[in-house]
Amino acid sequence: MHAMPPPVPRPLLRYLAPAVLVSLTLAVNAALWSPLDTDPGLSPFALTVSDFAALDRGGPIETTMALLGLASLALPAGARLRRVPVRGLPTVLLAVWGLGLVLAAVVPTDPLATELSGAAQVHRYASVAAFAALPAAGLLLARRFGTGPAADRTTARRLRFLSYAALAGAVLMACSAGPGDRALIGLAERLLLGCEVALLAVLTLRVQRYPAPAPRRTGVARPARRTPAR
């Protein structure tokens, strides 16, 4: 007989959702209030969150961005422990989102520069990969949650709506960064980030509500005793 697999670590499942939601709250607050502390004369509608982070190196924006990225990397692990159907490409995309945030926090962009350095290019492509990966993961998970015997169509609809809204925000931001000459690029980015934060919150709460598998006993099963024949 083979030994049974170890039980699911309950503390990880219990504190995963609060950790992600706290990171989301801190990141949103940093994105909203840090521009006022950096320079009240700068418009948050005309500058991106990365622009303000570059003006305040090591400040709350970069710190909370890295924290949110690390918490997001733990989300697929917790989902798999609860047997949530995230295996395959959704897990890869969620990892790209988390790693992209961490890399963008560690490697800063150039503050208010027209020509970007090599580090700023790394920051840009890490951010673009993260922004694109999360709504793509949301669309794939919406399809999985919306089908099957344990379908959750409400969560599927929310994930689908927020994913499409985030992709629309990404298109607006790309248009602003290119032919729009950065007009209202900060507003477009904040709309994009708002959709992605909401998407991540919906996914986190769905993982937390998913029924956790019952723990299994460890050890070797003993054969039943036979009653001697008389």
C-alpha positions in Angstrom: 0.0 0.0 0.0 1.2 3.5 -0.7 1.3 6.3 1.8 -1.5 8.9 1.4 -0.5 12.4 0.2 0.0 15.1 2.8 -3.0 17.3 3.9 -3.7 20.6 2.3 -2.0 23.4 4.3 -5.1 25.2 5.7 -3.3 28.4 6.9 -2.3 29.2 3.3 -5.9 28.8 2.1 -7.2 30.9 4.9 -4.9 33.9 4.6 -4.4 33.9 0.8 -7.4 36.0 -0.1 -6.9 38.6 2.7 -3.2 39.0 1.6 -4.2 39.6 -2.0 -7.0 42.0 -1.1 -4.9 44.0 1.3 -2.2 44.3 -1.4 -4.9 45.5 -3.8 -6.1 48.1 -1.3 -2.6 49.4 -0.6 -1.7 49.6 -4.3 -4.9 51.6 -5.1 -4.3 54.0 -2.3 -0.7 54.5 -3.4 -1.7 55.2 -7.0 -4.4 57.7 -5.8 -2.6 59.6 -3.1 1.1 59.4 -3.9 0.9 61.9 -6.8 -0.4 64.5 -4.4 2.6 63.9 -2.1 5.2 63.8 -5.0 4.2 67.1 -6.6 0.7 68.6 -6.3 1.4 70.6 -9.4 1.6 67.5 -11.6 -1.6 66.2 -13.1 -2.4 62.5 -12.5 -4.4 62.6 -15.8 -1.4 63.6 -17.8 1.2 61.3 -16.2 1.2 57.6 -15.6 1.7 55.8 -12.3 5.2 54.8 -13.4 6.0 58.5 -14.0 5.1 59.3 -10.4 7.0 56.2 -9.1 10.1 57.4 -11.0 9.9 60.7 -9.3 9.7 59.1 -5.9 12.1 56.1 -6.0 11.5 53.6 -3.3 8.2 55.2 -2.4 4.8 53.7 -1.7 4.0 53.1 -5.4 6.9 50.8 -6.1 6.6 49.1 -2.7 2.9 48.3 -3.1 3.4 47.3 -6.8 6.0 44.7 -5.8 3.8 43.5 -2.9 0.9 43.1 -5.2 3.0 41.2 -7.7 4.2 38.8 -5.0 0.7 38.2 -3.7 -0.5 37.6 -7.2 2.1 34.9 -7.7 0.8 33.1 -4.6 -2.8 33.1 -6.0 -2.4 30.3 -8.6 -0.8 28.1 -5.9 -3.7 28.6 -3.6 -6.2 28.0 -6.4 -4.6 24.7 -7.2 -4.7 23.6 -3.6 -8.5 24.2 -3.7 -8.7 22.4 -7.0 -9.8 25.5 -8.8 -9.5 24.9 -12.6 -6.5 27.3 -13.2 -4.0 24.8 -14.5 -2.2 25.4 -17.8 -2.2 28.7 -19.6 -4.2 30.7 -17.0 -1.5 29.9 -14.4 1.2 31.0 -16.9 -0.6 34.3 -17.6 -1.1 35.0 -13.9 2.6 34.3 -13.3 3.4 36.8 -16.1 1.1 39.4 -14.4 2.8 38.9 -11.0 6.4 38.8 -12.4 5.7 41.8 -14.6 4.6 43.9 -11.6 7.7 42.9 -9.6 10.0 43.6 -12.5 8.4 47.0 -13.2 8.7 47.9 -9.5 12.4 46.9 -9.4 13.4 48.4 -12.7 12.2 52.0 -12.9 11.3 54.1 -15.9 12.9 57.5 -16.7 11.2 60.4 -15.0 9.4 62.6 -17.5 11.9 61.8 -20.4 11.1 61.7 -24.1 13.8 59.2 -24.9 13.8 56.0 -22.8 16.9 54.3 -21.5 17.5 50.6 -21.5 16.1 50.2 -18.0 13.0 52.2 -18.9 12.5 49.9 -21.9 12.6 46.9 -19.6 10.1 48.6 -17.3 7.8 49.4 -20.3 7.7 45.9 -21.7 7.3 44.3 -18.3 4.3 46.6 -17.7 2.8 45.9 -21.1 3.2 42.1 -20.6 1.5 42.3 -17.1 -1.4 44.5 -18.4 -2.1 42.1 -21.3 -1.7 38.9 -19.3 -4.3 39.5 -16.6 -7.3 40.1 -18.9 -6.3 37.2 -21.1 -6.2 35.0 -18.0 -9.6 36.4 -17.0 -11.2 35.5 -20.3 -9.8 31.9 -20.1 -11.0 31.5 -16.5 -14.4 33.0 -17.4 -14.9 30.2 -19.9 -13.8 27.5 -17.4 -16.0 28.9 -14.6 -19.0 29.2 -16.9 -19.1 25.5 -17.9 -19.3 22.2 -16.2 -21.4 20.7 -13.4 -20.1 23.3 -10.9 -20.5 26.3 -13.1 -20.5 29.8 -11.6 -21.9 31.9 -14.3 -22.1 35.1 -12.2 -18.3 35.0 -11.7 -17.8 34.1 -15.3 -19.8 37.1 -16.5 -17.9 39.5 -14.2 -14.6 38.2 -15.3 -15.5 38.5 -18.9 -16.9 42.0 -18.5 -13.8 43.2 -16.6 -11.4 41.5 -19.0 -12.9 43.2 -22.0 -13.1 46.5 -20.2 -9.4 46.2 -19.3 -8.5 45.4 -22.9 -10.4 48.4 -24.1 -8.5 50.5 -21.5 -5.2 49.1 -22.9 -6.2 50.1 -26.4 -7.0 53.6 -25.2 -3.7 53.8 -23.4 -1.8 52.6 -26.5 -3.6 55.2 -28.7 -2.7 57.9 -26.1 0.9 56.9 -26.0 1.2 56.8 -29.8 -0.8 59.0 -32.0 -2.5 60.8 -29.1 0.9 62.4 -28.0 0.2 61.1 -24.4 -3.0 63.2 -24.0 -4.8 61.9 -20.9 -2.5 58.9 -20.7 -2.7 59.0 -16.9 -6.5 58.8 -17.0 -6.5 55.9 -19.5 -4.0 54.0 -17.4 -6.0 54.5 -14.2 -9.1 53.2 -16.0 -7.1 50.2 -17.1 -5.7 49.6 -13.7 -9.1 49.9 -12.1 -10.5 47.2 -14.3 -7.6 44.9 -13.6 -7.7 45.5 -9.8 -11.5 44.6 -9.9 -10.8 41.6 -12.0 -8.1 40.3 -9.6 -10.5 40.9 -6.6 -13.3 38.9 -8.2 -10.9 36.1 -9.0 -9.5 36.1 -5.5 -12.9 36.0 -3.8 -13.9 33.1 -6.1 -10.8 31.2 -5.1 -11.6 31.8 -1.5 -15.2 30.6 -1.8 -14.2 27.5 -3.7 -14.8 24.4 -1.5 -11.4 23.2 -0.2 -10.8 19.5 -0.5 -11.0 17.5 2.7 -7.7 16.6 4.3 -6.5 13.1 3.9 -5.0 10.9 6.6 -1.3 10.1 6.4 0.2 6.8 7.0 -0.1 3.3 5.5 -3.4 1.6 5.3 -3.5 -1.7 7.4 -5.1 -4.8 5.9 -8.3 -5.9 7.6 -8.0 -8.9 10.0 -9.4 -12.1 8.9 -11.6 -14.2 11.2 -10.2 -17.7 11.5 -12.5 -20.4 10.2 -13.8 -22.8 12.8 
